[in-house]
Amino acid sequence: MSDRSIICWHEAGEEKSARWHSEKDLPPPKRVQVIDDRMTADTVYRLACEGTALLWQGDFQNARQLLQALARRIDKKRPTKKTEKLAASPAETFHLHRQTQSQRARTLGNLLIPFNADHSIPLRRAPDVRAACLEAYGPSTEAYIASLRELQGLIGAYEWRKKGIEIPALGARIHPHYGVFAPIRSEYVELVAEAPLPQLVAQQSVAFDIGTGTGILAAVLARRGIQHIIATDQDGRALNCARDNLTRLGLINQVDVIQADLFPTGQAALIVCNPPWIPARPSSPLEHAIFDPESRMLRGFLHGLNTHLAPGGEGWLILSDFAQHLGLRTRDELLSAIDAASLKVLSKTDIKPHHPRVSDTSDPLHAARAAELTSLWRLTTK
């Protein structure tokens, strides 16, 4: 065990330590105070804002209520509409919003709880979370400490995995694993389900799905009759998730799921990619499906098409223009990147998002969300 993975604290006059677990890959906190039900929410809020981690030793359900109380106090302090209006541009509004959300997450993440080696929680009235933790973390051989907020996210993901997400374009459910981007916004799936397939597919029925995630687009292509699909991803959780979903759907014999940085070897008649839409730095490993620093994956996909598209084949880029409305990437920059990759646009099909946040006027990014379109760009080599 490295020093980085150990959290230390004093309790009843003794120095104690345990393994530290953070899905965000955060280092263990340096200041840790043991607390229980006797400490007030105001005191906990002050300590958490100052950066002190608070190791809970009281009733578990009271810890849940305390976390809710902390969230209410944080939200009362969030930037007002007047402050947001002072931002000179949509990009500044976005960065202010990200900064606020990041600070909120750090503060709420300072409420910690203990776990036994079998993932059970040694607190009064604690739920049985062993199955959820085992699915997310794998087997454990020693006790550890993690944030309560992370546990809540893990439990939510566990329920999503059991229940699944109905995908109308598939007529079936996709079951996202913990740490794999869930296709809650499924409008982009409709685009892939309805776009005309390249004529070359009739002679060479081969497709690549780059960055497959849950395997949802590979499943759509398989249902559309493409005989051989190679789905790639770098993340081990995503690869396991894709295999699980494709097996559930009875499509695993049509799809090879492999670990690769973008492209597999060879060429295909159709290559599909739904890269992260926002060119900004993720604040945790779980955000890599949303944020793409300097549009690296987008540019890597575009520049790889010339090598991996069979003559007469098409590359399908699924991309929201949300970044454009935030002032983070212009349409001209995207078109220039397509041109620089020696590609041309055959057509573009748009669809309006229909998720609840589009109509949430309290969202600081509402103007950008209301104007957003998701597009399927059909590309081919010049």
C-alpha positions in Angstrom: 0.0 0.0 0.0 1.5 3.4 -1.0 1.4 6.4 1.3 -1.0 8.0 -1.2 -3.6 5.3 -0.5 -3.6 5.6 3.3 -5.8 8.0 5.3 -4.7 8.7 8.8 -6.6 10.3 11.8 -6.6 10.5 15.6 -9.4 8.9 17.6 -9.6 8.5 21.3 -6.0 9.5 21.7 -4.7 6.9 19.2 -3.4 7.3 15.7 -5.3 5.2 13.2 -5.2 4.6 9.5 -7.0 2.8 6.7 -7.0 2.4 3.0 -8.3 5.4 1.2 -10.6 5.0 -1.8 -11.5 7.7 -4.3 -13.0 7.2 -7.7 -11.9 10.7 -8.6 -8.3 9.7 -7.7 -8.1 12.4 -5.1 -5.3 12.1 -2.5 -6.3 11.2 1.0 -7.2 14.3 3.1 -4.5 15.6 5.4 -6.9 17.0 8.0 -9.4 14.4 9.4 -11.7 14.9 12.3 -13.9 12.1 13.8 -17.5 13.3 14.3 -20.9 11.9 15.2 -24.5 12.9 15.7 -23.7 15.4 18.3 -22.0 17.9 15.9 -24.3 20.5 14.4 -24.7 20.9 10.6 -23.4 24.5 10.8 -20.2 23.3 12.4 -19.8 20.5 9.9 -20.4 23.0 7.1 -17.7 25.4 8.4 -15.2 22.6 8.8 -15.9 21.1 5.4 -15.6 24.5 3.7 -12.2 24.9 5.4 -11.1 21.6 3.8 -11.3 19.4 6.9 -12.5 15.8 6.2 -15.1 14.6 8.6 -15.1 10.8 9.4 -18.6 9.9 10.5 -19.0 7.5 13.4 -22.7 8.0 14.2 -26.0 6.8 12.8 -25.8 6.2 9.0 -29.3 7.7 8.3 -28.3 10.8 10.2 -25.2 11.1 8.0 -27.5 11.1 4.9 -29.6 13.9 6.4 -26.4 15.8 7.3 -25.2 15.6 3.7 -28.5 17.0 2.5 -28.2 19.9 5.1 -24.7 20.6 3.8 -26.0 20.7 0.2 -28.7 23.2 1.1 -26.2 25.5 2.8 -23.9 25.3 -0.2 -26.7 26.1 -2.7 -27.7 29.2 -0.7 -24.1 30.5 -1.2 -24.0 29.8 -5.0 -23.5 32.6 -7.4 -26.7 34.7 -7.9 -28.2 35.6 -11.2 -26.7 39.1 -10.9 -23.2 37.5 -10.5 -23.8 35.3 -13.5 -24.9 38.2 -15.6 -21.6 40.0 -14.9 -19.8 37.2 -16.8 -18.7 38.9 -20.1 -19.2 35.8 -22.3 -20.9 32.4 -22.4 -17.4 30.8 -21.9 -17.0 32.8 -18.6 -20.4 31.7 -17.5 -19.5 28.1 -18.2 -16.2 28.3 -16.3 -17.8 30.0 -13.4 -20.5 27.3 -13.3 -17.8 24.6 -13.4 -15.8 26.3 -10.6 -19.0 26.4 -8.5 -19.8 22.8 -9.1 -16.3 21.7 -8.4 -16.2 23.5 -5.1 -19.6 22.1 -4.2 -18.4 18.6 -4.9 -15.2 19.1 -2.9 -17.1 20.3 0.1 -19.7 17.5 0.0 -17.0 15.0 -0.5 -15.5 15.8 2.9 -18.1 13.8 4.7 -16.5 10.3 5.0 -17.7 6.9 6.2 -15.9 3.7 7.0 -16.2 0.3 5.2 -15.3 -3.1 6.3 -13.2 -5.4 4.1 -16.4 -7.1 2.8 -17.8 -3.6 1.8 -20.3 -3.6 4.6 -20.6 -0.3 6.6 -20.0 -0.5 10.4 -22.5 2.2 11.3 -26.0 2.0 13.0 -28.9 1.7 10.5 -26.5 1.3 7.5 -28.0 -0.3 4.4 -26.5 -3.4 2.8 -24.3 -2.0 0.0 -22.1 -4.9 -0.5 -23.4 -6.0 -3.8 -23.2 -2.4 -5.2 -19.7 -1.9 -4.0 -18.6 -5.3 -5.2 -19.8 -4.5 -8.7 -18.1 -1.1 -8.8 -14.9 -1.7 -6.8 -14.4 -5.5 -7.1 -13.3 -7.7 -4.1 -11.6 -6.0 -1.2 -9.2 -7.6 1.3 -9.1 -4.7 3.9 -11.2 -2.0 5.5 -11.2 1.4 3.8 -12.6 4.9 4.0 -14.6 6.7 1.2 -16.9 9.7 0.9 -20.6 9.3 1.5 -21.4 11.3 -1.6 -19.4 8.8 -3.7 -21.3 5.9 -2.1 -24.6 7.6 -3.1 -23.4 7.9 -6.7 -22.4 4.3 -6.6 -25.8 3.1 -5.3 -27.6 5.2 -8.0 -25.4 3.6 -10.7 -26.1 0.2 -9.3 -29.9 0.8 -9.6 -29.4 2.1 -13.2 -27.5 -1.1 -14.0 -30.3 -3.3 -12.6 -33.1 -1.4 -14.1 -31.5 -0.4 -17.4 -32.4 2.5 -19.7 -35.1 2.1 -22.3 -33.7 3.0 -25.8 -36.6 3.4 -28.3 -34.2 3.1 -31.3 -33.3 -0.4 -30.1 -36.6 -1.4 -28.6 -34.6 -2.7 -25.7 -32.8 -1.6 -22.5 -29.1 -0.7 -22.1 -27.6 -1.4 -18.7 -24.7 1.0 -17.9 -22.0 -0.1 -15.4 -20.6 2.1 -12.8 -18.2 4.6 -14.3 -19.5 4.2 -17.8 -21.4 7.1 -19.4 -25.1 6.3 -19.3 -27.1 7.1 -22.5 -29.8 9.0 -20.7 -29.8 11.5 -23.6 -30.6 9.1 -26.5 -31.4 11.5 -29.3 -28.0 10.8 -30.9 -28.9 7.1 -31.0 -31.9 8.0 -33.2 -29.6 9.7 -35.6 -27.5 6.6 -36.0 -30.6 4.4 -36.3 -32.0 6.4 -39.2 -29.1 7.7 -41.2 -28.7 6.0 -44.7 -26.0 3.4 -44.6 -23.1 3.8 -47.1 -23.6 1.8 -50.3 -20.3 0.1 -49.6 -21.8 -1.7 -46.6 -23.7 -3.9 -49.1 -20.4 -5.3 -50.4 -18.2 -4.9 -47.2 -20.4 -5.3 -44.2 -17.8 -4.1 -41.7 -18.1 -1.1 -39.2 -16.0 0.3 -36.4 -17.6 1.9 -33.3 -14.9 4.2 -31.7 -15.2 4.8 -28.0 -18.1 2.3 -27.6 -18.9 2.9 -23.9 -22.0 0.9 -23.1 -22.0 -0.6 -26.6 -25.2 1.1 -27.6 -24.1 2.3 -31.1 -22.5 -1.0 -31.9 -25.9 -2.6 -31.0 -27.8 -0.2 -33.3 -25.4 -1.0 -36.2 -25.8 -4.7 -35.6 -29.6 -4.4 -35.5 -29.4 -2.6 -38.8 -27.8 -5.7 -40.3 -24.1 -4.9 -40.4 -22.5 -8.3 -40.1 -19.1 -7.5 -38.5 -18.5 -4.6 -36.0 -15.4 -3.9 -34.1 -16.2 -1.8 -31.0 -13.2 -0.1 -29.2 -12.6 1.6 -25.9 -9.7 2.2 -23.6 -11.6 1.8 -20.4 -11.9 -1.6 -18.9 -15.2 -0.9 -17.3 -16.6 0.2 -20.6 -15.3 -2.9 -22.4 -17.0 -5.1 -19.8 -20.2 -3.1 -20.0 -20.3 -3.3 -23.8 -19.8 -7.0 -23.8 -22.5 -7.4 -21.2 -25.1 -5.4 -23.1 -24.3 -7.0 -26.4 -24.6 -10.4 -24.9 -28.0 -9.5 -23.3 -29.2 -8.3 -26.7 -28.0 -11.4 -28.5 -25.6 -9.5 -30.7 -22.2 -10.5 -29.3 -21.5 -12.8 -32.3 -21.6 -9.8 -34.6 -19.4 -7.5 -32.5 -15.8 -7.8 -31.4 -15.2 -5.6 -28.3 -11.5 -4.8 -28.0 -9.3 -2.4 -26.1 -7.7 0.2 -28.3 -6.8 3.9 -28.4 -9.4 5.0 -31.0 -9.0 2.7 -34.1 -8.4 -1.0 -34.4 -6.2 -2.3 -37.3 -7.7 -2.5 -40.8 -10.4 -0.6 -42.6 -14.2 -0.5 -42.5 -17.0 0.7 -44.7 -18.5 2.7 -41.8 -16.8 4.2 -38.8 -18.9 5.8 -36.1 -17.8 8.0 -33.2 -19.6 9.9 -30.5 -16.7 11.8 -28.8 -17.0 13.9 -25.7 -18.7 17.1 -26.7 -17.0 19.8 -24.6 -13.4 20.8 -25.1 -12.5 21.3 -21.5 -10.4 19.4 -18.9 -12.3 16.7 -16.9 -12.1 17.0 -13.1 -12.4 13.3 -12.5 -12.0 10.0 -14.5 -15.8 9.8 -14.6 -16.0 13.0 -16.6 -13.9 11.8 -19.6 -17.0 10.9 -21.5 -18.2 14.5 -21.4 -15.0 16.6 -21.5 -12.3 16.3 -24.2 -9.3 18.5 -23.5 -8.3 20.5 -26.6 -10.7 18.2 -28.6 -8.1 15.5 -28.7 -10.4 12.6 -29.3 -12.4 14.5 -31.9 -9.3 15.5 -33.8 -7.8 12.0 -33.4 -11.0 10.5 -34.9 -11.0 12.9 -37.9 -7.3 12.4 -38.7 -7.6 8.6 -38.4 -10.5 8.3 -40.9 -8.2 8.6 -44.0 -6.3 5.6 -42.9 -9.1 3.4 -41.7 -12.0 4.2 -44.1 -12.3 1.7 -46.9 -12.5 3.5 -50.3 -16.1 4.8 -50.7 -16.7 4.4 -47.0 -18.1 6.9 -44.5 -17.2 8.3 -41.1 -20.2 9.3 -38.9 -19.3 12.0 -36.4 -22.0 12.5 -33.7 -21.5 15.8 -32.1 -23.5 18.4 -30.2 -22.9 22.1 -30.9 -23.2 22.8 -27.1 -19.5 23.9 -27.1 -20.3 26.3 -29.9 -23.0 28.0 -27.8 -20.7 28.1 -24.8 -18.0 29.9 -26.9 -15.6 27.0 -26.5 -15.4 25.9 -30.1 -16.7 27.6 -33.2 -18.3 26.0 -36.2 -15.5 27.3 -38.4 -12.9 25.6 -36.1 -14.8 22.3 -36.5 -15.1 22.7 -40.3 -11.3 23.6 -40.5 -10.5 20.4 -38.5 -12.6 18.3 -41.0 -10.8 20.0 -43.9 -7.3 19.6 -42.3 -8.0 15.8 -42.1 -8.6 15.7 -45.9 -12.3 14.9 -45.4 -15.4 16.4 -46.9 -19.0 16.6 -45.6 -21.6 14.5 -47.4 -24.5 15.7 -45.2 -25.5 16.8 -41.7 -28.6 15.7 -39.8 -29.7 17.6 -36.7 -32.0 16.8 -33.8 -33.1 18.8 -30.8 -32.3 17.4 -27.4 -35.3 16.6 -25.3 -33.9 16.1 -21.9 -35.4 18.0 -18.9 -32.5 20.5 -18.5 -33.4 22.1 -21.9 -36.4 23.8 -20.2 -34.8 24.5 -16.8 -34.5 28.3 -16.8 -32.7 28.3 -13.4 -29.7 26.6 -15.1 -26.8 29.1 -15.6 -26.2 27.4 -19.0 -29.9 27.5 -20.0 -29.3 29.7 -23.0 -26.8 27.3 -24.5 -28.9 24.3 -23.7 -32.0 25.8 -25.3 -30.1 26.5 -28.6 -28.3 23.2 -28.7 -28.5 20.8 -31.6 -27.0 17.3 -31.8 -25.8 16.4 -35.3 -24.7 13.4 -37.3 -22.0 14.5 -39.8 -21.5 12.1 -42.7 -17.9 12.4 -43.8 -15.8 10.8 -46.4 -12.3 11.2 -47.8 -11.6 13.9 -50.4 
